[in-house]
Amino acid sequence: MLIEFIENILKDNNVSHTDVNQYSPLVLAYIGDSVYEVFIRTLLVSKGNAPVYKLHKQSVAFVKAKAQSDIIHSIIENLTEEEQEIVRRGRNAKSGTIPKNADVTEYKYATGFETLLGYLYLRKDFDRLTEVLKMSVSV
């Protein structure tokens, strides 16, 4: 059901595979960040009702830069060469912002992870996106 919803959003906004290759890594990371946030929140809520402050605290443990940096280091060997290149592009992108709660290196690797998620999402490669998301929570 969620996949159909997302497919309709992408179709209605005419995002094509070739367009995805034209986006800057930071744009891909921008959308990838929200994809990951929704995934983590959905995962946590699916475990049962809980106070919002507890859900927020749990989600932060997954979505903070250090956690995402650790994830990408753990799963990098399971990525294709193309996916590793997307991560590298995201990691090397010049963001112009200084992370306030993360080490710069961790922040760059986290950006690479988010870039990959945004890339897979906009390519509509939901099977692979799901695999990567599952790997991210099994680390």
C-alpha positions, 0 to 999 in steps of 0.5 A: 500500500505504501509503495503504491502511494509513493509510486503515485507521488513520483509518477504524478511529479514526473520523476524519471530515472534519467532525472535522478542521475542529474540531481546533486548528491545533496538533493538526493540526501535531502530526500533520502533523509526523509525516506529514512526518517519515515522508515524508522518512525514507521518501524518504531510505531509498528512495535506498539503505542508509546509516548511520543517523547520515547518514540522520538528518543528511540528514532534519534538513536537511528537517524543521528549522523553517528548511527548512519555513519556506522551503518554505511561502514557496516553495509558498504561491502553489500552494496553494488559498485554503482551504489558505492559510487553514489555513497562516495558522491554524497560523502564528498559533496560540499554541503556548506554547513557545519554539523553541530552534534556530529564529527565532520567525518561521521556527517559526511558518511551519513550524507553518503548513506542518505544520498544512496537512499534518496537515489534508490527512492527516486529511481523507484527501486523499492526492492533494493531500497527495502533491502538497504533499509532492512540492512540498516536496522540489522547492524 
